[in-house]
Amino acid sequence: MKVLITAGPTREPIDPVRYLSNRSTGVMGCAIAAEAHERGHDVTMVYGPAERQPPVGVGIIGVESAREMLAAMLDLLEEADVVICAAAVADYRPAQVKRTKIKRGGPLELSLVENPDIAAEIGKRREHRRLAVFALETESGIENARAKIEKKNADVCVLNSPDAIGAESGGFALVRSNGEVLEIGHVKKRELAAALCNELGL
């Protein structure tokens, strides 16, 4: 099958040298891509600016911003059988990007606007495709994961916590569209990748 994965962070420019981003290193997305590739599937990863080297044999489309990631996903979506939205996409971006470097000199206020919801946009167009999304929650995790499945029209949501960001392991659960919860526990991300691939029939 053709598997399409988002991975890594996005960067939203403030000025020519600064940006808004997060601590994602691409470990999770790369683990999923490697697992799916080793199972014999044709894998493409739309990859934000992350530290982790992508797996050998996986197609890579490099992007920076959330809007670039969405555009790449929509370009590739038609041929995909399975879509896994594992990227840590910035929810907001600066309303205006300064053309020159902002100089020090007192308080600075940034006006932010919402970025497109990539997983939700994929969900609107999913048709026959299987769709997995991720939820990083600090409270009401199961409840929020179930709400995310409904909002994004997904088959399954991987629930994880902030301690998993940038780490090789973390605590995970798979929340299914019927409301069932499969507790994975604290495992290495490659083990979570295997469980997710099994869940999606890969």
C-alpha positions as CSV (number, residue, x, y, z in Angstrom):
1,M,0.0,0.0,0.0
2,K,1.0,3.6,-0.4
3,V,1.5,5.2,3.0
4,L,1.6,9.0,3.5
5,I,3.0,10.4,6.7
6,T,3.5,13.9,8.2
7,A,6.4,14.1,10.6
8,G,8.6,16.6,12.5
9,P,7.7,20.1,13.5
10,T,6.8,23.1,11.4
11,R,8.4,26.5,11.6
12,E,6.4,29.8,11.3
13,P,8.6,32.8,10.5
14,I,8.6,35.9,12.6
15,D,11.3,37.7,10.8
16,P,14.3,36.6,8.6
17,V,16.1,34.9,11.5
18,R,13.4,33.9,14.0
19,Y,10.4,31.5,14.0
20,L,7.8,29.9,16.1
21,S,8.1,26.1,16.5
22,N,8.2,23.3,19.1
23,R,10.5,20.6,20.5
24,S,9.5,17.8,18.0
25,T,12.6,16.0,16.6
26,G,10.8,13.7,14.1
27,V,11.6,10.5,16.0
28,M,7.9,9.3,16.0
29,G,7.3,10.0,12.3
30,C,10.6,8.3,11.3
31,A,9.8,5.3,13.5
32,I,6.4,4.9,11.7
33,A,7.9,5.4,8.3
34,A,10.7,2.8,9.0
35,E,8.2,0.3,10.3
36,A,5.8,0.6,7.4
37,H,8.7,0.5,4.9
38,E,10.1,-2.7,6.4
39,R,6.7,-4.2,6.1
40,G,6.9,-3.7,2.3
41,H,4.8,-0.6,1.8
42,D,5.5,2.4,-0.4
43,V,6.1,5.2,2.1
44,T,6.3,8.9,1.6
45,M,7.0,11.3,4.5
46,V,6.2,15.0,4.3
47,Y,8.9,16.1,6.7
48,G,9.3,19.4,8.6
49,P,12.7,20.7,9.7
50,A,13.6,18.0,12.2
51,E,16.8,16.6,13.7
52,R,16.2,12.9,13.0
53,Q,17.6,11.5,9.7
54,P,14.8,10.0,7.7
55,P,14.8,6.2,7.1
56,V,16.6,4.9,4.0
57,G,14.1,3.9,1.2
58,V,11.4,6.3,2.3
59,G,10.4,9.2,0.0
60,I,10.9,12.6,1.5
61,I,9.2,15.9,0.8
62,G,10.8,18.6,2.9
63,V,8.7,21.5,4.1
64,E,9.0,24.3,6.6
65,S,5.6,25.8,7.5
66,A,2.2,24.4,8.2
67,R,0.8,25.8,5.0
68,E,3.6,24.2,3.0
69,M,2.9,20.9,4.7
70,L,-0.8,21.1,3.9
71,A,-0.1,21.9,0.2
72,A,2.3,18.9,-0.1
73,M,-0.2,16.6,1.6
74,L,-3.0,17.6,-0.7
75,D,-0.7,17.1,-3.8
76,L,0.1,13.6,-2.7
77,L,-3.2,12.5,-1.2
78,E,-4.9,11.0,-4.2
79,E,-2.5,8.1,-4.5
80,A,-2.4,7.3,-0.7
81,D,-4.1,4.3,0.8
82,V,-3.2,5.2,4.4
83,V,-2.5,8.6,5.9
84,I,-0.8,9.1,9.3
85,C,-0.6,12.6,10.6
86,A,2.2,12.4,13.1
87,A,3.7,15.9,12.7
88,A,3.7,18.5,15.5
89,V,2.2,21.2,13.5
90,A,2.2,24.8,14.8
91,D,-1.4,25.8,15.6
92,Y,-0.6,29.5,15.1
93,R,1.6,31.7,13.0
94,P,2.5,35.4,13.1
95,A,-0.1,37.5,11.3
96,Q,2.7,39.4,9.7
97,V,6.3,38.4,8.9
98,K,8.8,41.2,9.3
99,R,11.0,41.7,6.3
100,T,13.9,42.8,8.4
101,K,15.3,41.5,11.7
102,I,13.4,42.8,14.8
103,K,15.8,44.8,17.0
104,R,15.9,44.7,20.7
105,G,14.2,47.7,22.4
106,G,11.5,47.1,25.0
107,P,8.5,44.8,25.0
108,L,7.4,43.0,21.8
109,E,3.9,41.9,21.0
110,L,3.1,39.3,18.3
111,S,-0.3,39.0,16.7
112,L,-1.0,35.4,15.8
113,V,-3.5,33.8,13.5
114,E,-4.6,30.1,13.3
115,N,-2.9,27.8,10.9
116,P,-4.9,25.3,8.8
117,D,-5.8,22.1,10.5
118,I,-4.0,19.6,8.3
119,A,-5.5,16.4,9.7
120,A,-9.0,17.9,9.5
121,E,-8.5,18.9,5.9
122,I,-7.3,15.4,5.1
123,G,-10.3,14.0,7.0
124,K,-12.7,16.0,4.7
125,R,-11.1,14.3,1.7
126,R,-10.3,10.8,3.1
127,E,-12.8,8.8,1.1
128,H,-11.6,5.2,1.2
129,R,-8.3,6.0,3.0
130,R,-7.4,5.0,6.5
131,L,-6.5,7.9,8.7
132,A,-4.6,8.1,11.9
133,V,-4.0,11.3,13.9
134,F,-2.1,12.1,17.0
135,A,-3.1,14.0,20.2
136,L,-0.7,15.4,22.7
137,E,-2.7,16.1,25.9
138,T,-2.0,17.3,29.4
139,E,-5.5,16.7,30.7
140,S,-8.7,14.8,29.8
141,G,-6.6,12.8,27.3
142,I,-9.1,10.1,26.3
143,E,-12.0,12.5,26.1
144,N,-10.0,14.9,23.9
145,A,-8.7,12.1,21.7
146,R,-12.2,10.9,21.1
147,A,-13.3,14.4,20.2
148,K,-10.3,14.7,17.8
149,I,-11.3,11.5,16.0
150,E,-14.8,12.9,15.4
151,K,-13.6,16.3,14.4
152,K,-11.0,15.0,12.0
153,N,-13.0,12.0,10.7
154,A,-10.2,9.6,11.7
155,D,-10.0,5.9,12.3
156,V,-7.7,6.0,15.2
157,C,-6.0,8.6,17.4
158,V,-2.6,8.1,19.1
159,L,-2.7,9.7,22.5
160,N,0.6,10.7,23.9
161,S,1.9,13.1,26.6
162,P,4.5,15.9,26.6
163,D,7.3,13.6,27.9
164,A,7.3,11.9,24.6
165,I,8.4,15.0,22.6
166,G,11.9,14.5,21.3
167,A,12.4,11.3,23.3
168,E,12.9,7.8,22.1
169,S,10.0,6.5,24.1
170,G,6.8,7.6,25.8
171,G,3.5,6.7,27.2
172,F,0.8,5.9,24.5
173,A,-2.7,4.7,24.0
174,L,-4.6,4.1,20.8
175,V,-8.2,5.4,20.8
176,R,-10.4,3.9,18.1
177,S,-13.3,5.6,16.3
178,N,-15.8,3.3,18.2
179,G,-14.5,4.7,21.5
180,E,-12.4,1.7,22.5
181,V,-9.1,2.4,24.1
182,L,-6.0,0.2,23.6
183,E,-3.5,1.0,26.3
184,I,0.0,0.7,24.9
185,G,1.9,1.9,28.0
186,H,5.4,3.3,28.2
187,V,7.3,1.9,25.2
188,K,9.9,2.8,22.6
189,K,8.4,4.7,19.7
190,R,9.3,1.9,17.3
191,E,7.1,-0.4,19.4
192,L,4.3,2.2,19.2
193,A,4.9,2.4,15.4
194,A,4.4,-1.4,15.1
195,A,1.2,-1.3,17.2
196,L,-0.2,1.5,15.0
197,C,0.7,-0.3,11.7
198,N,-1.1,-3.3,13.1
199,E,-4.1,-1.2,13.9
200,L,-4.2,0.2,10.4
201,G,-3.8,-3.2,8.7
202,L,-0.3,-2.4,7.4
